[in-house]
Every structure is written in C-alpha cells, then in structure tokens.
Amino acid sequence: MENETYSPLIRTCKSCGETKPLAEFRYKLTRAQMKAQGYAGNVLVTAEGKLCKYCRPRKKPLSKLTRKELVTKASSGDIHPFVAQSIITQRKVARVSKQKAGRYDGWVRLWRNEHHRVLVGLPKEITRVNNAVRYALASRHMDRHKFFLVYLGELKRLKAKVWLDFRTHPAEPKFNCWQEYADMDMQTLVRQAWEAIPLADRVPIKMPALIRHRFDPLVNAYVRPHRANPAERIAQGG
C-alpha cells in the first residue's frame, strides 16, 4: 500500500472540511490589517487563511458601509477619500430627496381626498342616469332614452378625464363642484340633446344636474337658475 503524501498546494477548509487548492485560501489584507500585523502598508499583502473563499465571511460592499466605516476605510487607505466622500454626499442627497418625496406624497393624498369631496355627486348622478336609461327603455320613451344615453356617456367621459388629469398632474381641485369641470362643448352637447326631447315628454322628468348648473358668461361664473314654480320651469324649457 502506497503511503499518502501531503501536498503543500492543497489545504482542508476548517469550515466545510473539503480539501481544495491553496489558491482558494488566499486573500488580500486590508491596509488596516497589514498595519496591525506589522507591515508598512505600502504594498498589498496576500495572506493564507484557514477558510476557503466560499466559507470566508464576505466583505460588506461600499453601499452597505456606515458613514463611520467609510471614514475609517478612507483614513486607513483601503478606499480613496474621494470615493468615501462621494458615497456620503450621494446618501445625503438621496435622504433629502426621500424627505421631499414623502412630503409630496402627503400633498397628493390631501388633493385626492379633496377631489373625492368635490366629485362626490358625480358617481351619484351617473347611477341616477344609468337607472333612467333602463327605465326609459322599459317604458318605451325613446326620446328620453336617447338623451340619457348621450348624457351618461358625457358623464363617464367627464369622470375619466378629471381623474386622468389628476393622475398625470396631481394638484388641488380647480373647482368647487363637479359640474364646473364640464367644458362648454360638453354643456352645449348635453343641452342640445336635452332640448331635442319634446317639451311634453321633458316636463315630467327631473332636469339633469349638468343642465341646472350652467355657466353664465355675464357674471363669468357657474349659476343655478331659480325656478319658483312649474309654469316658470315650462317657460324656461325645463
């Protein structure tokens, strides 16, 4: 039986117990480690450890080092002072940006709640008109049915537009009620569809909110015209 020979080029890892080439046990000392072991620290020194490179504790990446650790490594010469200062500056800028983002998110939440408050009547109007569409069709009032379809489509488009604008450019509400978000083209289209209903078929139904709340160019504001009695309502075409 041949005698087993020991090779200086292999070593057994103290952790995993595997025998591996000596090259896998070598590692470079940091400048702080070199000075602690008596070296001048001018030239990098390679040492041989008892753990292989797979079992050896990993060095913390620069991004994970604390500010104190970065300053220490810069002082010992393990990293360039400019690199350490650059990382510290980047963290400071990121921290300020994160704080600004947090404050901005708070404003966005506030503005979103304000939009919900201003638009609270719009979903209710959509539900009411949706029911009116089904009722008009069931009762065979086709003129009313045609109007409510147009009105319902415009209401849904208005709701989608307001929330799309908010998601694209978050800001506080521009108006105090949802009717004011309807532009003149939308108001004109709805009013024309409303007036296309025969008067006798129009009087029994409730005047739509977008018709009641109209823009008055004389006062440059939205107004709700007052109608004291049904006769005045008929006279106004409502």
CYANA upper distance limits for C-alpha pairs under 8 A (distance plus 0.5 A):
  8 PRO  CA     22 LEU  CA      8.27
  9 LEU  CA     21 PRO  CA      6.39
  9 LEU  CA     22 LEU  CA      5.64
  9 LEU  CA     23 ALA  CA      8.42
 10 ILE  CA     19 THR  CA      7.05
 10 ILE  CA     20 LYS  CA      5.98
 10 ILE  CA     21 PRO  CA      4.85
 10 ILE  CA     22 LEU  CA      5.23
 11 ARG  CA     19 THR  CA      5.91
 11 ARG  CA     20 LYS  CA      6.16
 11 ARG  CA     21 PRO  CA      6.86
 11 ARG  CA     22 LEU  CA      6.25
 11 ARG  CA     25 PHE  CA      8.38
 12 THR  CA     17 GLY  CA      6.31
 12 THR  CA     18 GLU  CA      5.93
 12 THR  CA     19 THR  CA      4.63
 12 THR  CA     20 LYS  CA      6.80
 12 THR  CA     50 LYS  CA      8.28
 13 CYS  CA     17 GLY  CA      5.37
 13 CYS  CA     18 GLU  CA      6.04
 13 CYS  CA     19 THR  CA      6.81
 13 CYS  CA     20 LYS  CA      7.98
 13 CYS  CA     50 LYS  CA      6.44
 13 CYS  CA     51 LEU  CA      5.52
 13 CYS  CA     52 CYS  CA      6.23
 14 LYS  CA     50 LYS  CA      6.45
 14 LYS  CA     51 LEU  CA      6.27
 15 SER  CA     51 LEU  CA      6.82
 15 SER  CA     55 CYS  CA      7.06
 16 CYS  CA     55 CYS  CA      7.70
 20 LYS  CA     24 GLU  CA      7.37
 20 LYS  CA     52 CYS  CA      8.26
 21 PRO  CA     25 PHE  CA      8.15
 22 LEU  CA     26 ARG  CA      7.44
 22 LEU  CA     48 GLU  CA      8.46
 24 GLU  CA     52 CYS  CA      5.91
 24 GLU  CA     53 LYS  CA      6.07
 25 PHE  CA     48 GLU  CA      5.95
 25 PHE  CA     49 GLY  CA      5.89
 25 PHE  CA     50 LYS  CA      7.18
 25 PHE  CA     51 LEU  CA      6.58
 25 PHE  CA     52 CYS  CA      5.09
 25 PHE  CA     53 LYS  CA      6.45
 26 ARG  CA     46 THR  CA      6.95
 26 ARG  CA     47 ALA  CA      6.02
 26 ARG  CA     48 GLU  CA      4.90
 26 ARG  CA     49 GLY  CA      6.74
 26 ARG  CA     52 CYS  CA      8.38
 26 ARG  CA     53 LYS  CA      8.21
 27 TYR  CA     46 THR  CA      6.00
 27 TYR  CA     47 ALA  CA      6.01
 27 TYR  CA     48 GLU  CA      6.92
 27 TYR  CA     49 GLY  CA      7.95
 27 TYR  CA     53 LYS  CA      8.48
 28 LYS  CA     44 LEU  CA      7.30
 28 LYS  CA     45 VAL  CA      6.29
 28 LYS  CA     46 THR  CA      4.86
 28 LYS  CA     47 ALA  CA      6.57
 29 LEU  CA     33 GLN  CA      6.23
 29 LEU  CA     34 MET  CA      6.51
 29 LEU  CA     44 LEU  CA      7.35
 29 LEU  CA     45 VAL  CA      6.30
 29 LEU  CA     46 THR  CA      6.62
 29 LEU  CA     47 ALA  CA      7.19
 30 THR  CA     34 MET  CA      6.69
 30 THR  CA     44 LEU  CA      8.14
 30 THR  CA     78 ASP  CA      6.63
 31 ARG  CA     35 LYS  CA      6.67
 31 ARG  CA     41 GLY  CA      5.96
 31 ARG  CA     44 LEU  CA      7.91
 31 ARG  CA     76 SER  CA      6.65
 31 ARG  CA     77 GLY  CA      6.81
 31 ARG  CA     78 ASP  CA      6.22
 32 ALA  CA     36 ALA  CA      6.67
 32 ALA  CA     41 GLY  CA      8.42
 32 ALA  CA     76 SER  CA      6.24
 32 ALA  CA     77 GLY  CA      8.42
 32 ALA  CA     78 ASP  CA      8.01
 33 GLN  CA     37 GLN  CA      6.76
 34 MET  CA     38 GLY  CA      6.85
 34 MET  CA     39 TYR  CA      5.58
 34 MET  CA     40 ALA  CA      7.62
 34 MET  CA     41 GLY  CA      6.18
 34 MET  CA     45 VAL  CA      7.66
 35 LYS  CA     39 TYR  CA      5.56
 35 LYS  CA     40 ALA  CA      6.54
 35 LYS  CA     41 GLY  CA      6.40
 51 LEU  CA     55 CYS  CA      6.34
 51 LEU  CA     56 ARG  CA      6.03
 52 CYS  CA     56 ARG  CA      6.46
 60 LYS  CA     64 LYS  CA      6.57
 60 LYS  CA     65 LEU  CA      7.06
 61 PRO  CA     65 LEU  CA      7.21
 62 LEU  CA     70 LEU  CA      8.14
 63 SER  CA     87 ILE  CA      8.14
 65 LEU  CA     69 GLU  CA      6.25
 65 LEU  CA     70 LEU  CA      6.68
 66 THR  CA     70 LEU  CA      6.73
 67 ARG  CA     71 VAL  CA      6.77
 67 ARG  CA     88 ILE  CA      7.15
 68 LYS  CA     72 THR  CA      6.65
 69 GLU  CA     73 LYS  CA      6.64
 70 LEU  CA     74 ALA  CA      6.58
 70 LEU  CA     84 ALA  CA      6.08
 71 VAL  CA     75 SER  CA      6.57
 71 VAL  CA     81 PRO  CA      8.32
 71 VAL  CA     84 ALA  CA      7.21
 72 THR  CA     76 SER  CA      6.68
 73 LYS  CA     77 GLY  CA      6.49
 73 LYS  CA     78 ASP  CA      5.58
 73 LYS  CA     79 ILE  CA      6.29
 74 ALA  CA     78 ASP  CA      6.57
 74 ALA  CA     79 ILE  CA      5.61
 74 ALA  CA     80 HIS  CA      6.22
 74 ALA  CA     81 PRO  CA      5.36
 74 ALA  CA     84 ALA  CA      6.88
 75 SER  CA     81 PRO  CA      7.97
 77 GLY  CA     81 PRO  CA      8.36
 79 ILE  CA     83 VAL  CA      7.30
 79 ILE  CA     84 ALA  CA      7.53
 80 HIS  CA     84 ALA  CA      7.10
 81 PRO  CA     85 GLN  CA      6.60
 82 PHE  CA     86 SER  CA      6.47
 83 VAL  CA     87 ILE  CA      6.78
 84 ALA  CA     88 ILE  CA      6.79
 85 GLN  CA     89 THR  CA      6.59
 86 SER  CA     90 GLN  CA      6.63
 87 ILE  CA     91 ARG  CA      6.73
 88 ILE  CA     92 LYS  CA      6.84
 89 THR  CA     93 VAL  CA      6.77
 90 GLN  CA     94 ALA  CA      6.58
 91 ARG  CA     95 ARG  CA      6.52
 92 LYS  CA     96 VAL  CA      6.81
 93 VAL  CA     97 SER  CA      6.63
 94 ALA  CA     98 LYS  CA      6.52
 95 ARG  CA     99 GLN  CA      6.76
 96 VAL  CA    100 LYS  CA      6.75
 97 SER  CA    101 ALA  CA      6.57
 98 LYS  CA    102 GLY  CA      6.63
 99 GLN  CA    103 ARG  CA      6.85
100 LYS  CA    104 TYR  CA      6.61
101 ALA  CA    105 ASP  CA      6.53
102 GLY  CA    106 GLY  CA      6.83
103 ARG  CA    107 TRP  CA      7.02
104 TYR  CA    108 VAL  CA      6.74
105 ASP  CA    109 ARG  CA      6.74
106 GLY  CA    110 LEU  CA      6.84
107 TRP  CA    111 TRP  CA      6.60
108 VAL  CA    112 ARG  CA      6.51
108 VAL  CA    170 PRO  CA      6.83
108 VAL  CA    171 ALA  CA      7.62
109 ARG  CA    113 ASN  CA      6.76
110 LEU  CA    114 GLU  CA      6.80
111 TRP  CA    115 HIS  CA      6.69
111 TRP  CA    170 PRO  CA      7.92
111 TRP  CA    171 ALA  CA      6.65
111 TRP  CA    172 GLU  CA      5.35
111 TRP  CA    173 PRO  CA      7.47
112 ARG  CA    116 HIS  CA      6.81
112 ARG  CA    172 GLU  CA      8.29
113 ASN  CA    117 ARG  CA      6.80
114 GLU  CA    118 VAL  CA      6.72
114 GLU  CA    172 GLU  CA      7.59
114 GLU  CA    173 PRO  CA      7.19
115 HIS  CA    119 LEU  CA      6.39
115 HIS  CA    172 GLU  CA      7.94
115 HIS  CA    173 PRO  CA      6.30
116 HIS  CA    120 VAL  CA      6.15
118 VAL  CA    173 PRO  CA      8.04
118 VAL  CA    175 PHE  CA      8.17
118 VAL  CA    176 ASN  CA      6.37
118 VAL  CA    177 CYS  CA      5.58
118 VAL  CA    178 TRP  CA      6.48
119 LEU  CA    123 PRO  CA      8.07
119 LEU  CA    177 CYS  CA      7.02
119 LEU  CA    178 TRP  CA      5.54
120 VAL  CA    124 LYS  CA      7.82
120 VAL  CA    178 TRP  CA      8.41
121 GLY  CA    125 GLU  CA      6.66
121 GLY  CA    178 TRP  CA      7.61
122 LEU  CA    126 ILE  CA      6.71
122 LEU  CA    155 LEU  CA      8.06
122 LEU  CA    159 LYS  CA      7.87
122 LEU  CA    178 TRP  CA      6.89
123 PRO  CA    127 THR  CA      6.69
124 LYS  CA    128 ARG  CA      6.68
125 GLU  CA    129 VAL  CA      6.57
125 GLU  CA    209 ALA  CA      8.10
126 ILE  CA    130 ASN  CA      6.47
126 ILE  CA    152 LEU  CA      6.87
126 ILE  CA    155 LEU  CA      6.99
126 ILE  CA    156 LYS  CA      7.76
127 THR  CA    131 ASN  CA      6.80
128 ARG  CA    132 ALA  CA      6.75
129 VAL  CA    133 VAL  CA      6.66
129 VAL  CA    148 PHE  CA      6.83
129 VAL  CA    151 TYR  CA      8.17
129 VAL  CA    152 LEU  CA      6.67
130 ASN  CA    134 ARG  CA      7.19
130 ASN  CA    148 PHE  CA      8.23
130 ASN  CA    152 LEU  CA      7.24
131 ASN  CA    135 TYR  CA      6.69
132 ALA  CA    136 ALA  CA      6.41
132 ALA  CA    145 HIS  CA      8.21
132 ALA  CA    148 PHE  CA      7.39
133 VAL  CA    137 LEU  CA      6.77
133 VAL  CA    144 ARG  CA      8.34
133 VAL  CA    145 HIS  CA      5.91
133 VAL  CA    148 PHE  CA      6.09
133 VAL  CA    149 LEU  CA      6.97
134 ARG  CA    138 ALA  CA      6.62
134 ARG  CA    145 HIS  CA      8.35
135 TYR  CA    139 SER  CA      6.54
136 ALA  CA    140 ARG  CA      6.45
136 ALA  CA    141 HIS  CA      5.51
136 ALA  CA    142 MET  CA      7.17
136 ALA  CA    144 ARG  CA      6.60
136 ALA  CA    145 HIS  CA      5.56
137 LEU  CA    141 HIS  CA      6.67
137 LEU  CA    142 MET  CA      6.96
137 LEU  CA    145 HIS  CA      6.37
141 HIS  CA    145 HIS  CA      6.64
142 MET  CA    146 LYS  CA      6.51
143 ASP  CA    147 PHE  CA      6.89
143 ASP  CA    196 ALA  CA      8.36
143 ASP  CA    197 ILE  CA      6.10
143 ASP  CA    198 PRO  CA      8.21
144 ARG  CA    148 PHE  CA      6.62
144 ARG  CA    197 ILE  CA      7.00
144 ARG  CA    201 ASP  CA      8.13
144 ARG  CA    202 ARG  CA      8.19
145 HIS  CA    149 LEU  CA      6.71
146 LYS  CA    150 VAL  CA      7.02
147 PHE  CA    151 TYR  CA      6.60
147 PHE  CA    190 VAL  CA      8.47
147 PHE  CA    193 ALA  CA      6.01
147 PHE  CA    194 TRP  CA      6.67
147 PHE  CA    197 ILE  CA      7.91
148 PHE  CA    152 LEU  CA      6.28
149 LEU  CA    153 GLY  CA      6.69
150 VAL  CA    154 GLU  CA      6.86
150 VAL  CA    190 VAL  CA      7.68
150 VAL  CA    193 ALA  CA      7.81
151 TYR  CA    155 LEU  CA      6.70
151 TYR  CA    190 VAL  CA      6.55
152 LEU  CA    156 LYS  CA      6.77
153 GLY  CA    157 ARG  CA      6.67
154 GLU  CA    158 LEU  CA      6.50
154 GLU  CA    186 MET  CA      7.55
154 GLU  CA    190 VAL  CA      8.35
155 LEU  CA    159 LYS  CA      6.74
156 LYS  CA    160 ALA  CA      6.68
157 ARG  CA    161 LYS  CA      6.54
158 LEU  CA    162 VAL  CA      6.71
158 LEU  CA    181 TYR  CA      7.92
158 LEU  CA    182 ALA  CA      7.22
159 LYS  CA    163 TRP  CA      6.91
160 ALA  CA    164 LEU  CA      6.47
161 LYS  CA    165 ASP  CA      6.56
162 VAL  CA    166 PHE  CA      6.80
162 VAL  CA    181 TYR  CA      8.05
163 TRP  CA    167 ARG  CA      6.62
164 LEU  CA    168 THR  CA      6.61
165 ASP  CA    169 HIS  CA      6.34
165 ASP  CA    170 PRO  CA      7.92
166 PHE  CA    170 PRO  CA      5.08
166 PHE  CA    171 ALA  CA      7.09
175 PHE  CA    180 GLU  CA      6.71
175 PHE  CA    181 TYR  CA      7.53
176 ASN  CA    180 GLU  CA      8.02
177 CYS  CA    181 TYR  CA      8.26
178 TRP  CA    182 ALA  CA      8.21
179 GLN  CA    209 ALA  CA      8.04
179 GLN  CA    210 LEU  CA      6.36
179 GLN  CA    213 HIS  CA      7.04
180 GLU  CA    222 TYR  CA      7.49
182 ALA  CA    186 MET  CA      6.46
182 ALA  CA    187 GLN  CA      6.94
183 ASP  CA    187 GLN  CA      6.83
184 MET  CA    188 THR  CA      6.43
185 ASP  CA    189 LEU  CA      6.64
186 MET  CA    190 VAL  CA      6.70
187 GLN  CA    191 ARG  CA      6.52
187 GLN  CA    210 LEU  CA      7.62
187 GLN  CA    211 ILE  CA      7.97
187 GLN  CA    214 ARG  CA      8.20
188 THR  CA    192 GLN  CA      6.53
189 LEU  CA    193 ALA  CA      6.71
190 VAL  CA    194 TRP  CA      6.57
190 VAL  CA    210 LEU  CA      8.32
190 VAL  CA    211 ILE  CA      8.02
191 ARG  CA    195 GLU  CA      6.57
191 ARG  CA    211 ILE  CA      6.96
192 GLN  CA    196 ALA  CA      6.64
193 ALA  CA    197 ILE  CA      7.58
195 GLU  CA    199 LEU  CA      8.34
195 GLU  CA    237 GLY  CA      7.99
197 ILE  CA    201 ASP  CA      7.08
197 ILE  CA    202 ARG  CA      6.47
198 PRO  CA    202 ARG  CA      6.57
199 LEU  CA    203 VAL  CA      6.65
199 LEU  CA    234 ILE  CA      8.41
199 LEU  CA    237 GLY  CA      7.52
199 LEU  CA    238 GLY  CA      8.37
200 ALA  CA    204 PRO  CA      8.18
201 ASP  CA    205 ILE  CA      8.31
202 ARG  CA    238 GLY  CA      7.39
203 VAL  CA    234 ILE  CA      7.30
203 VAL  CA    238 GLY  CA      6.64
207 MET  CA    211 ILE  CA      7.13
207 MET  CA    212 ARG  CA      7.08
207 MET  CA    238 GLY  CA      6.88
208 PRO  CA    212 ARG  CA      6.86
209 ALA  CA    213 HIS  CA      6.55
210 LEU  CA    214 ARG  CA      7.29
212 ARG  CA    224 ARG  CA      6.24
212 ARG  CA    225 PRO  CA      7.33
213 HIS  CA    222 TYR  CA      6.97
213 HIS  CA    223 VAL  CA      6.27
213 HIS  CA    224 ARG  CA      5.43
213 HIS  CA    225 PRO  CA      8.12
214 ARG  CA    222 TYR  CA      5.91
214 ARG  CA    223 VAL  CA      6.20
214 ARG  CA    224 ARG  CA      7.13
215 PHE  CA    220 ASN  CA      7.71
215 PHE  CA    221 ALA  CA      6.19
215 PHE  CA    222 TYR  CA      4.66
215 PHE  CA    223 VAL  CA      6.67
216 ASP  CA    220 ASN  CA      6.26
216 ASP  CA    221 ALA  CA      6.11
216 ASP  CA    222 TYR  CA      6.30
216 ASP  CA    223 VAL  CA      6.97
217 PRO  CA    221 ALA  CA      7.26
227 ARG  CA    232 GLU  CA      6.46
227 ARG  CA    233 ARG  CA      6.46
228 ALA  CA    232 GLU  CA      7.12
228 ALA  CA    233 ARG  CA      8.36
229 ASN  CA    233 ARG  CA      6.94
230 PRO  CA    234 ILE  CA      6.71
231 ALA  CA    235 ALA  CA      6.74
232 GLU  CA    236 GLN  CA      6.68
233 ARG  CA    237 GLY  CA      6.88
233 ARG  CA    238 GLY  CA      5.64
234 ILE  CA    238 GLY  CA      6.00
